[in-house]
Amino acid sequence: MPRRAVREHRGASRRYALSPEAAAERVARESYGRLLAMLAARTRDVAAAEDALAEAFAAALFAWPRGEVPVNPEAWLFAAAKRKLIDAARRKKTADEGEQQIILGIEELEAEMTATDAPDRRLGLMFACAHPTIEESARTPLMLQVVLGFSAERIAAAFLVEPSAMSQRLVRAKKRIRDGGVRFDVPAPREWLARLSAVLDAIYAAYTSGWSDPLGADPDRRGLAEEAIWLARVLASQVRDEPEVLGLLSLMLHLEARRPARRDRDGRFVPLDEQDVSLWRRDLMVEAEATLRAASEAKRPSRYQLEAAIQSAHATRAWKGEADWDAIVLLYAALSELTGSPVARLNSAAAIARRDGPERGLAVADDIALLNPALNEYQPYWALRADLCARLGRSEAARVAYDEAIERADDRALIAFLKQRRDAL
């Protein structure tokens, strides 16, 4: 059993001394993907497993207020959902042999609730979602829904897609898993590289969702960053020869190390260059550096390794008092060349501004926006332009840019920060 699951099991009695609603909310947040992966592992019917688990949660909200919350709510929910799946199979009048296989397969999984060496089936579920038969545009959204419990509406908002279109995409993907008999196992090395990129993207998408809630105020996102880091650790332990997994883990650890400094005591936004480095978590930074060094030994740099190296160059401020801007500019150039991302090029412009001055940085940023008109709808572009114009004394241009940045922001603390900077012009 993974270390995190052991910790959850041992602390269940203490942590679930809560109201039934709060207990259900917590176990849903912490155990949804694990339960769904276990339930779907034998049937390969993700939609049916989701329905059964939803009914189990509904049953919990009905039953738990009438008595005590179970010592192990996860096991209670698994047992309830298992019964729902078996009942559903019988209602469909499945052929005797097929029904017995389903029942036997699910019952075999009960031992995993207490086994000390049970595999973590979430990773298998993530690789199943990245199967070649699943359309590429659906892989990461599907993982976010089935492993982390994101709603279709929330995923649609993140990917700028209509909710109805995203729902249809997810339904089609689950049908392909069921009808294609896709296995819920971590594939053999010769197969996993093709699917690894989608798995890593899904983990990082989960992390960034949690990262965008630095104070943990949103119950839908609370714990997502920690969960994503944990999934990356487990993946790294199973995929030891793939440096990009280590690169992603290093990147997230560097970012997570700065969480305590991203807001002040009153919850106000603090930009990276103004953060109190004494608040950065040195333990995570040291681990991030060691992980990045391990990745670099393979001499196969790719996206997440480059992004981790950029954060490492920022982290030198904690040791030397100044970020390594030469390295940051070079690394963003390499990242831009590798990915072709206009966002990476824009970040390079921000680094150039710090190294060579705001006038040079602004010229580069405006050139990039001219070549990539979509950046005119990108909030960080306007925030960067506002800051650089303000530094150059171009107050009217800065004010216009601040208004554009504020209009496109949805973080209250960031909006307040931008307004304060605008009003101080």
C-alpha positions, 0 to 999 in steps of 0.5 A: 500500500502506498505510503500516503494510503497507509497514512490515510488509513491510520488517521481515518478515525481521527480525521473523520470525526467530522459531520457526515457531510464534511467527512464525505467531502473529505473522502471524495477529495482524497480518495475519489480517484483511488476508489474509481480506479479500483472499481473500474479496473476489472469491468473497464467501464468507467462510466458505470464505476462513476455511477456506482460511486456517485450512488455510494456517496449519496447513500453515505450522506443518507446513512451516516447522519443516522449513526457514526461515520465509519472508521474507514469511510473509503472501505465503506464507500468501496463496499457500497459502490461494489454492490451497486456495480453488481446490481447494475450488471444483474439488471442488465441481464448480463450473460451468466459467465460475464456477470460472474466474471464481473462479480469475481473481479470486483470481489478480488479487489476487496483485498486491496483495501487492506493489502500492504503491497497493493498497486496504486491503480490510479496510475493504471487508470491514467495510462488507460486514459492516454491509450492511443484509441482515445482522441488526443484532445480528450486524454488530459480532460478524461484523466482530470475527471476520472482520477481527480473528480473534476466536473466536465464544466470545470474542465471545459472552463479550463480548456476554453471549450463549451461544457456540452462539447466537453461532456460529449468528448468525455462520454466518447472517451469512456465508451472507447475504454469500455468497448476497446477492453483497454487494460488498467495497467501501467504499460510495458516500457515499450508502450508507455513513452507514447502515453507518458506525455499525456499522463504528465500533462494531466498531473501538471494540470492538477497541480496548477489548479491547486497552485492557483489557490495558494491559500487553500480557500477553494474546497474543490482545489484544496489538496490538489497540488499535494495530490499531484506531487504525490502522483508524480512521486509514485510515477517516478518510483515506477518509471525510473529511467524516464528523466521527464518524470523527474523534471516534472516532480522537480518543477512542482517541488520548486513551485510548491516551496514558494507557496508560503511566500505568495501571499502576505499575512493579510492574503495580499498577492506578492510577486515572485521578485518581492517574495520573502525568500526566508519563507521559501521551504528549503526542504522542498528546494533541496529535494527539487535540486537533487531531483533535477540533477538526477534527471540531467544525468540522462542527458535528454532535456525536454519541456518539464526539465527545462521549466524546472531548470528555470525555477532552479535559476530563480531559486538561486535568489535564496542562496545568492540574493539574486536570480540567475537571469542569464540562465533564465533567458537562455533556458526560456530560449531553449524552451521556446525552441523546443515547444514553439510556445508564445507563452515561453517567448513572452516569459523570455521577454520578462527575463530580458527586461530584468537582465537588459532593462525594461525598454528592451524587454517591452520591445521584445514583448510587443514583437512577440504579441504582434506575431501572436495576436492571441496573446492580446487575450492573455492576462500575463501579457498585459500585466507584464506590459503594464509593469514595464510601461510603468517602469519607463514612466509611460503612465498612460500606456501603463494605465491602459495595460493595467485595465486590460490585465485587471479585466482578464484576471480572476484571482481577487488578490491579484486584481487588488494588487494590479489595482494598487499598482495602477492607482499608484501611477 
